[in-house]
């Protein structure tokens, strides 16, 4: 059971790393001419934070995700590397 839990956490780290590195590459590529398509992205989530006001406590919730073509490619490469290990 411990190896399955460990495997899940390692997979999660690989996916998040691929997402972040792919996003960075997408931002850099969007400024170039030939690789500009890698920077195409879509953002979704809550545009205005949702506020919960309980008179003595005020909590704001917000969530936004921006995913690009390069991020998807980064996740795919991270999954391939994970499978090789």
Secondary structure, 3 states (H helix, E strand, C coil): CHHHHHHHHHHHHHHHHHHHHHHHHHHHHCCCCCCHHHHCEEEEECCCCEEEECCCCEEEECCEEEEEHHHHHHHHHHHHHHHHC
